[in-house]
């Protein structure tokens, strides 16, 4: 069952990522990118990392994609105002993308056995395990970070507040 889900999510992620690049309408590209992010979150869930999947959906598919859509709709991109690229520039971009792909393949060569070296625990990505580790081993850094974020919020409010006379 999980293998079928993996193949389905992988196929959907690759197809929607291809559609991000091939789509002429920028709004459709953003919507295809949201589908890609949901597929990646599904992969995180298959790897038993539910917390990472939820954070991925909230941060990327939620906040960042809403900002992308807002900027695209604010810019009002039209075909008439879009500058056309020359064929030489398209060819150079294709060559650069191919070289980047070759570098990535070369850097990942020989890493197929890395997963077999360390067996993962069954509860490594669960929220319960993360909370237990965060509030036992990393309690002091967690609390220092929360005080730092509180101070930053107070500072932002004070800077954004108009001066009263």
Buried (B, 14 or more C-beta within 10 A) or exposed (E): EEEEEBEEBEEBBEBBBEBBEEBEEBEEBBBBBBBBBBBBBBBBBBBBBBBBBBBBBEEBBBEBBEEBBEEBEEEEBEEEEEEEEEEEEEEEEEEEEEEEEEEEEEEEEEEEEEEEEEEEEEEEBBEEBBEEEEEEEEEEEEEEEEEEEEEEEEEEEEEEEEEEE
